[in-house]
Each structure stands twice: as structure tokens, then as C-alpha cells.
């Protein structure tokens, strides 16, 4: 972020953090990505809950697109993965 880029590509790396540190990283990312176009590869779906647009990719194909709320309303891969991820929390 040293050069103040307009576009950021990020492979989110919170998969092995505890909840407290994950929250701190997400808060810092929220500030760092504010006002920028960002492409985030998410391992924990909580990382992208506030995204303006989520693309769900399965086997190299976009299978769903929308906000967290719209994707949770419809049965599909995103909702299935989200529910699976948080049922194990």
C-alpha cells in the first residue's frame, strides 16, 4: 500500500488466525481497502460480507454473483459454504 494503488488484489490470509486476530486484520483491511477497487480471494467468507459485489467461482466458472445478503437469500453454493463454515465455528 506504499504507492496508494487504485486497485488491490489480495489473497486473504486469515484462514489460520484466531477470532480476535482475524477481527483486527479485517478492521485494518477495511481501512486499507477503503476507496479502492479490490479483488479478494477469500478463505473465510466473513472477510467479504461487506463487499459490494461477490463472485462465486466453482471449477473456474462464475456460478453466482451478488451481495452477501442477496446470495444468502437463494439456495446455492455461497449459502451452502457460508452455512457450513459457520456451523463449525
C-alpha positions as CSV (number, residue, x, y, z in Angstrom):
1,X,0.0,0.0,0.0
2,X,3.0,2.2,-0.1
3,X,2.2,3.6,-3.6
4,X,-1.5,4.2,-2.8
5,X,-2.8,1.9,-5.6
6,X,-6.3,2.3,-7.1
7,X,-6.7,-1.4,-7.5
8,X,-5.6,-4.1,-4.9
9,X,-5.5,-7.8,-5.5
10,X,-5.4,-9.7,-2.2
11,X,-5.3,-13.4,-1.3
12,X,-6.9,-13.1,2.2
13,X,-4.7,-14.9,4.7
14,X,-6.9,-15.1,7.8
15,X,-7.7,-18.9,7.5
16,X,-5.3,-19.8,10.4
17,X,-5.9,-16.8,12.7
18,X,-7.9,-16.9,15.9
19,X,-11.1,-14.8,16.1
20,X,-9.5,-11.9,17.9
21,X,-6.6,-11.5,15.4
22,X,-8.9,-12.1,12.4
23,X,-11.1,-9.2,13.6
24,X,-8.0,-7.0,13.9
25,X,-6.8,-7.9,10.4
26,X,-10.3,-7.4,8.9
27,X,-10.5,-4.0,10.5
28,X,-7.1,-3.0,9.2
29,X,-8.0,-4.3,5.7
30,X,-11.3,-2.3,5.8
31,X,-9.3,0.9,6.3
32,X,-6.6,0.0,3.8
33,X,-9.1,-1.0,1.0
34,X,-11.5,1.9,1.5
35,X,-12.0,3.8,-1.7
36,X,-10.1,1.3,-3.8
37,X,-11.2,-1.4,-6.2
38,X,-10.2,-4.6,-4.6
39,X,-10.2,-8.3,-5.7
40,X,-10.1,-10.5,-2.7
41,X,-9.7,-14.3,-2.7
42,X,-11.5,-15.2,0.5
43,X,-10.9,-18.3,2.6
44,X,-13.2,-17.1,5.3
45,X,-16.4,-15.7,3.9
46,X,-16.8,-13.3,6.8
47,X,-13.9,-11.4,5.1
48,X,-16.1,-10.4,2.2
49,X,-19.5,-9.9,3.9
50,X,-19.4,-6.2,3.3
51,X,-18.3,-6.4,-0.3
52,X,-20.3,-4.5,-2.9
53,X,-20.1,-7.5,-5.3
54,X,-19.2,-11.1,-4.6
55,X,-18.4,-13.5,-7.4
56,X,-18.7,-17.2,-6.5
57,X,-16.4,-19.3,-8.7
58,X,-16.7,-23.1,-8.9
59,X,-14.4,-25.1,-11.2
60,X,-13.3,-22.0,-12.9
61,X,-16.8,-20.8,-13.7
62,X,-18.8,-17.9,-12.1
63,X,-21.8,-19.7,-10.7
64,X,-23.3,-16.8,-8.7
65,X,-22.9,-13.0,-8.3
66,X,-24.3,-10.5,-5.8
67,X,-24.1,-9.1,-2.3
68,X,-23.8,-11.2,0.8
69,X,-27.5,-10.6,1.6
70,X,-28.7,-11.5,-2.0
71,X,-26.6,-14.6,-2.1
72,X,-27.8,-15.8,1.2
73,X,-31.5,-15.5,0.1
74,X,-31.0,-18.0,-2.7
75,X,-30.0,-21.6,-2.3
76,X,-26.7,-22.1,-3.9
77,X,-23.0,-22.7,-3.4
78,X,-22.3,-19.4,-1.5
79,X,-25.1,-20.0,1.1
80,X,-24.1,-23.7,1.4
81,X,-20.4,-22.8,2.1
82,X,-21.3,-19.9,4.4
83,X,-23.6,-22.1,6.5
84,X,-21.1,-24.9,6.5
85,X,-18.3,-22.5,7.6
86,X,-20.3,-21.0,10.5
87,X,-21.9,-24.2,11.7
88,X,-18.4,-25.4,12.5
89,X,-17.5,-22.3,14.4
